[in-house]
Amino acid sequence: MNIIIDYTSRVPIYEQIVLAIERQVALGILKPKEGILSIRELALNLSINPNTVKKAYDILENKKIIVSRSTKGTYIADDISLAKKEKINSLLEEMHQKMTELENLGLTKDEILKKL
């Protein structure tokens, strides 16, 4: 698991961790049932407060991307397909909202797609 934190970014560190792990799962770098670093280990590796990693892990657990098993560690969930579908739907909804904003500014759908 390779996570690089941009300390100058306006994106909170916990959110950068969430995004990095989501990306690695989506790309198949982190595989279902694979163990990941503990909260303390990741905090130590990134030189950040463990509470920051805990917040990121809590979000990932709520999204059903990771699973914490007491005394056994933290793992990528067995089935991430639902989490992946939810993320795709969320991103598509965001894109739809942005397209609507662009249309409200006078662009046609064809013009928007051409610019993309």
N, C-alpha and C positions, 0 to 999 in steps of 0.2 A: 504494500500500500504506500503510494507515493503522494504526499500532499505538500503542496508549496503554498505558503501563506504570503499574501501581499499586505504587509503592515501599513502601506500607504493608501490602500484602497478604502473607499467609503463603505464597502460591503463588510459587515461585521465578521469577525474571525470565525465564529461558530457557523455562520451561513456559508463561508468559504469552505469549511470542512464538509458540511452537508452537500454542497454542490460538487465538490471533488469526489466524494464517495459515490454519489448518485451517478456521476459521469463514468467512473471506473466500473460500476456495476452495469450500466447501460452498454458500455463498450466490451463487456466480458472480461475485463482485466481482473475484477473481483468476481468470483463465481459463487453460486448458491452453496450454502453449507460451509464456505471457507471461513476460517477464523480470522479475525482482525485484531489489531492491537487493543489492549485494555485502555481504559480512560487515562490511567496514570502513565502508561507507556507512551501513548500518543502525545499527551501533554508534555512529557519530558522530551520527546523527540522534536516537538515544535517550539519548545521553551515558552509554553503558555500555561495559564492557570487551568488545573483540572476541571474546574467548574465550567469553563468554556467548552471543553470537549464533552463534558456531561450533557450540556445543553444541546450540542449538535447530535449526540447519540440518542438523546430523548426524542428529538425531532425525527431522526431516521427510524427509530423504533415505532413511533406513531405512524409513520408512513409505511410501515411493514417492510422496510428495506433491510434492517438488521434485527437480530434477536439476541437478547442477553439471557444466558443460562447461568443461574446462580452457581458459583464455585467452578463453573466450566469455561466461562469466557463469553465473548461476544462474537457472533457469526453473521454472515450474510444470510438472509432468510432462505428457506428451502425453495420457495416459489416467489420470485420477484415479478412475475408477469403482471399481477394485479397492480403492484406499485408502479411498474413501468407504464401500464395503460393509463393510470391516473395521472402520471406526470405528463404523458403525451396529451391527454385531454386538457390538462391545465394549460399547457403551452399553446395548444390550438385555440383555446378560449382567449388567451392573451393576444394571440395573433389576430383573431377575429375583432377584438376590441380596437387594436391598432389600425386594422383595415378600415373599420368604421370611422375612426378619427380622421384618417387620410381621405376617405370619401367625403366626410363633412368639410374638409378643406378644399374640395373641388376636384380631386383626382378620381379617375375611373378605375375600376378593378384591373383593366388591361394595363393602364399606365403604372399602377402599383406593382403588378407582377413583372412588368418589363424592367422597372427600376430595381427590383429585387434580383 
